[in-house]
């Protein structure tokens, strides 16, 4: 019974759940498809398959927006189904550890707690972990010592910049720049340059394959609708255009990292200078971001090996290792 525990990282784009009983991490799209306003039609990766292709009576949405829960009812449904899938329909009592962003209000933080409590997953104990602390653990950093660590997590809609020391967060900043903004910039650039409208999924695929295309010296082949004729067409987009469209957002991230560094106490700044920046999050894999960040700050950039799963891997470590249990806490007035 004691080993029945889950770690949950609710990303805007992906939901990551670690299960202690089978020591496995599940990564699925954090999406839900509702038919005729009240019937669950699909969820997770299968809902994403339908995204931008569904008829009007099927509404597909992300229940998490800008790192916080925007639609608690649908999010509860998703958590209930995903936990049910992991336990093969036999939902047993379990402890839950959930990662929350630091730079959000107490009400938004509490929503994460309420979500697990009300999702019908037989939660025995619900503990909250600051996302950046979990990120650090997931990247094998000993967050409990007195070394200053700078973690930059570039997600789908937000980028969280945090300085950790002694198992806590010294400074944190959440900015609304991430993978979605990157995709939108690519779409805008293609529209302006080629009079071509492409979908969000197409833009995302271009972004993901950018590094590979540059190595091969090829352009990105995209399909979309010509604005002038209104007909579907194929175009080859030069990678240079994509690079230039992302520049502005890279600079926004670099400027905010600099703001945090300017406010950092000198002793911690010395540690950060020695260790460099730890870069993680799904959108951190975009071609050239790590190099631009290194050039813009003059610091070494350590890119995570598992950028999408680093938070949930940190939660797994907290669940498995009693030494790190102290970084998880119950929300006041709510612990059983």
C-alpha positions in Angstrom: 0.0 0.0 0.0 2.8 2.4 0.9 4.3 2.2 -2.5 1.1 3.4 -4.2 2.1 7.0 -4.9 1.9 9.3 -7.9 3.8 12.4 -9.0 1.9 14.8 -11.3 3.3 17.6 -13.4 0.5 19.4 -15.2 2.0 21.1 -18.2 -0.1 23.3 -20.5 0.8 21.0 -23.4 1.7 17.7 -21.8 0.6 16.0 -18.6 3.4 13.9 -16.9 2.5 11.3 -14.3 4.9 9.1 -12.4 3.6 5.9 -10.8 5.5 4.5 -7.9 4.0 1.0 -8.2 5.4 0.4 -11.7 8.2 3.0 -11.5 7.1 4.4 -14.9 6.5 7.9 -16.3 3.5 8.5 -18.5 3.6 11.5 -20.9 0.4 12.4 -22.7 -1.0 15.6 -24.3 -3.0 17.6 -21.8 -6.0 17.9 -24.0 -9.6 16.9 -23.9 -12.3 16.6 -26.6 -15.9 17.1 -25.5 -18.8 16.3 -27.8 -22.1 18.2 -27.7 -20.8 20.2 -24.6 -21.0 17.4 -22.1 -19.9 14.0 -23.5 -16.2 13.0 -23.2 -15.1 12.1 -26.8 -11.4 11.7 -26.4 -8.5 12.7 -24.2 -4.7 12.8 -24.2 -2.8 12.0 -27.4 -6.0 10.9 -29.2 -7.6 14.3 -28.6 -4.5 16.0 -30.0 -4.8 13.9 -33.2 -8.2 15.6 -33.8 -7.0 19.1 -32.9 -7.6 21.6 -35.7 -9.5 18.9 -37.6 -12.7 18.4 -35.5 -16.2 19.3 -36.5 -18.1 22.1 -34.7 -19.9 19.9 -32.2 -16.6 18.6 -30.8 -14.7 21.1 -28.7 -11.0 20.4 -28.1 -9.2 22.4 -25.4 -6.2 22.6 -23.0 -7.6 22.7 -19.4 -4.3 24.4 -18.3 -3.4 27.9 -19.5 -0.2 29.8 -18.8 0.9 27.2 -16.2 -2.3 27.4 -14.1 -5.6 25.4 -14.2 -8.1 27.3 -16.3 -10.8 24.6 -16.6 -10.9 22.6 -13.3 -13.9 20.4 -14.3 -12.2 19.1 -17.5 -8.8 18.8 -15.7 -10.4 16.6 -13.0 -11.9 14.4 -15.7 -8.4 14.1 -17.3 -6.7 13.3 -14.0 -9.3 10.7 -13.2 -9.0 8.9 -16.5 -5.2 9.0 -16.7 -4.9 7.6 -13.1 -7.5 5.0 -13.9 -5.6 4.0 -17.1 -2.3 3.7 -15.1 -4.1 1.5 -12.5 -6.0 -0.4 -15.2 -9.3 0.7 -13.8 -8.6 -0.5 -10.3 -8.2 2.8 -8.5 -6.6 2.3 -5.1 -5.8 4.8 -2.3 -2.6 6.7 -3.0 -0.4 9.6 -2.0 -0.1 12.4 -4.6 2.8 14.8 -5.1 1.9 17.6 -7.5 4.3 20.3 -8.9 3.1 23.9 -8.8 4.6 27.0 -10.4 6.1 29.4 -7.8 5.1 32.8 -9.2 1.3 32.3 -9.1 -1.3 33.4 -6.5 -2.2 31.3 -3.4 -5.7 30.7 -5.0 -4.1 29.3 -8.2 -1.8 27.1 -6.1 -4.7 25.8 -4.0 -6.5 24.9 -7.3 -3.9 22.2 -7.9 -4.6 20.7 -4.4 -8.4 20.9 -4.9 -8.0 19.3 -8.3 -6.5 16.1 -6.9 -8.8 16.1 -3.9 -11.9 16.3 -6.1 -10.9 14.2 -9.1 -12.2 10.9 -7.5 -8.7 9.3 -7.4 -8.9 8.2 -3.7 -6.1 10.6 -2.6 -4.8 9.6 0.8 -2.3 12.5 1.1 -1.7 15.4 -1.2 1.6 17.2 -1.1 2.7 20.2 -3.1 6.2 20.7 -4.5 7.6 23.9 -6.1 8.1 23.2 -9.8 11.6 24.6 -9.9 12.8 22.5 -7.0 11.4 19.4 -8.7 13.1 20.5 -11.9 16.4 20.7 -10.1 16.1 17.3 -8.6 15.1 15.9 -12.0 18.3 17.2 -13.4 20.4 15.5 -10.6 21.1 18.7 -8.8 21.3 18.4 -5.0 18.9 21.2 -4.3 19.2 20.9 -0.5 22.7 22.3 -0.3 23.6 26.0 0.0 24.8 26.3 -3.6 22.9 28.8 -5.7 21.3 27.2 -8.8 19.6 29.0 -11.7 16.9 26.9 -13.5 15.2 28.1 -16.7 12.2 26.0 -17.6 10.8 26.9 -21.1 7.4 25.4 -21.3 4.5 25.6 -23.8 3.0 29.0 -22.7 5.3 30.1 -20.0 9.0 30.2 -19.0 9.8 29.9 -15.3 13.2 31.4 -14.2 14.2 30.4 -10.6 17.1 30.6 -8.3 17.3 27.7 -5.8 19.2 27.3 -2.6 18.8 25.1 0.5 15.7 23.3 -0.9 13.8 26.5 -1.5 13.4 29.3 -4.0 15.2 32.5 -3.5 13.9 34.3 -6.6 11.4 33.3 -9.3 9.9 34.9 -12.3 7.2 33.5 -14.6 6.9 35.0 -18.1 4.3 34.3 -20.8 6.8 33.2 -23.5 7.2 29.6 -24.6 6.6 27.1 -27.3 3.2 28.4 -28.3 4.7 31.9 -28.9 7.5 30.3 -31.0 4.8 28.5 -33.1 2.8 31.7 -33.6 5.9 33.6 -34.7 6.6 30.9 -37.3 3.0 31.1 -38.6 3.2 34.9 -38.8 6.5 34.9 -40.7 5.2 32.3 -43.2 2.0 34.3 -43.7 3.9 37.6 -44.2 6.7 36.1 -46.5 4.7 33.6 -48.5 1.0 34.7 -48.2 0.4 31.2 -46.7 -1.7 30.2 -43.7 -0.4 27.2 -41.9 -1.8 25.4 -38.9 -0.4 25.3 -35.3 0.6 21.7 -35.6 2.5 22.4 -38.9 4.4 25.3 -37.2 5.2 23.1 -34.3 6.7 20.4 -36.6 8.8 23.0 -38.3 10.1 24.2 -34.9 10.9 20.6 -33.8 12.7 19.6 -37.0 14.6 22.9 -37.4 18.0 21.6 -36.0 17.8 18.5 -38.3 16.9 20.6 -41.4 19.8 23.0 -40.7 22.3 20.2 -40.5 21.0 18.8 -43.8 21.0 22.2 -45.4 17.3 21.8 -46.4 14.3 24.1 -46.1 11.1 23.0 -44.3 8.3 21.8 -46.5 4.9 22.9 -45.3 1.3 22.6 -46.5 -1.3 25.3 -46.0 -3.8 27.6 -47.6 -2.7 30.3 -50.1 -4.2 33.7 -49.0 -4.6 34.9 -52.5 -6.1 31.9 -54.3 -7.7 30.3 -51.2 -6.3 26.9 -52.4 -4.2 24.3 -50.5 -0.5 24.5 -51.5 2.9 23.2 -50.7 5.9 25.6 -50.0 9.5 25.2 -48.9 10.3 27.6 -46.1 14.0 28.5 -45.6 15.3 27.8 -42.1 16.8 31.3 -41.9 13.3 32.7 -41.9 12.3 30.5 -39.0 15.4 31.4 -37.1 14.7 35.1 -37.5 11.1 34.8 -36.4 12.2 33.2 -33.1 14.9 35.8 -32.3 12.5 38.2 -30.5 11.3 35.6 -28.1 14.8 34.3 -27.3 15.7 37.8 -26.5 12.7 38.2 -24.1 13.9 35.0 -22.2 17.5 36.3 -22.1 16.4 39.7 -20.8 14.3 38.2 -18.0 17.2 35.9 -17.0 19.4 39.0 -16.8 16.7 40.7 -14.6 16.8 37.8 -12.2 20.6 37.7 -12.2 20.7 41.5 -11.3 18.6 40.8 -8.2 20.6 37.8 -7.1 22.6 38.1 -3.8 26.4 38.2 -4.6 27.2 34.9 -3.0 24.6 33.0 -5.0 25.7 34.9 -8.1 29.2 33.5 -7.6 27.8 29.9 -7.4 25.7 30.5 -10.6 28.8 31.8 -12.4 30.6 28.6 -11.5 27.8 26.1 -12.4 26.1 28.0 -15.2 22.4 27.9 -16.1 20.3 24.7 -16.1 18.0 24.8 -19.1 14.9 22.5 -19.3 11.3 22.3 -20.4 9.8 21.0 -23.6 10.4 24.2 -25.6 14.0 24.5 -24.5 15.0 22.1 -27.2 14.4 24.6 -30.0 17.4 25.0 -32.2 19.9 27.8 -31.1 18.1 28.7 -27.8 20.9 27.3 -25.6 23.6 29.0 -27.6 21.8 32.3 -27.6 21.2 32.1 -23.9 24.9 31.3 -23.3 26.0 34.2 -25.5 23.5 36.6 -24.0 24.4 36.0 -20.4 28.1 34.9 -20.7 27.3 31.8 -18.6 27.6 28.1 -19.5 24.3 26.5 -20.3 23.6 22.9 -19.1 20.8 21.5 -21.2 18.6 18.8 -19.5 18.8 15.3 -21.0 15.0 14.8 -20.4 13.6 18.4 -20.8 10.0 17.4 -21.0 10.1 15.0 -18.0 12.6 16.8 -15.7 9.9 18.0 -13.3 8.2 14.6 -13.0 11.5 12.8 -12.6 12.2 15.2 -9.7 8.8 14.2 -8.1 9.8 10.5 -8.6 13.0 11.2 -6.6 11.0 12.8 -3.8 8.6 9.9 -3.7 11.5 7.3 -3.6 14.1 9.1 -1.5 13.1 10.1 2.1 16.1 12.5 2.1 14.1 14.8 -0.2 10.6 14.4 1.4 11.1 17.7 3.2 10.9 19.8 0.0 7.2 18.7 -0.4 4.6 20.4 1.8 0.9 20.3 2.5 -1.2 23.4 1.8 -2.0 25.1 5.1 -5.4 24.3 6.6 -5.8 21.4 4.2 -3.6 18.6 5.5 -5.5 15.7 6.8 
